[in-house]
Amino acid sequence: MSLLWFLIIGVAAGWLAGQFAKGRGFGLVGDLVVGVIGAMLGGLIFRWLGIWPVGHFGHLITAIVGAIVFVAIVRMVKRV
């Protein structure tokens, strides 16, 4: 996947995770960071489950799932 698509999917995934988890986004840079970390985490989770994303939509779903998991982990750590 090209760097541009990776960044676009990262921003979209971070924003959607922010909408789901918090009710609003984290700002452009925050969305990008959450989305990129989520894309990597989602890739690991999907690989462990034996699921391989296909196309940009598959990568977006992977990144969104990973970003939501990442936001949930950050919230759990913040509570402790």
Secondary structure, 3 states (H helix, E strand, C coil): CCHHHHHHHHHHHHHHHHHHHCCCCCCHHHHHHHHHHHHHHHHHHHHHHCCCCCHHHHHHHHHHHHHHHHHHHHHHHHHC
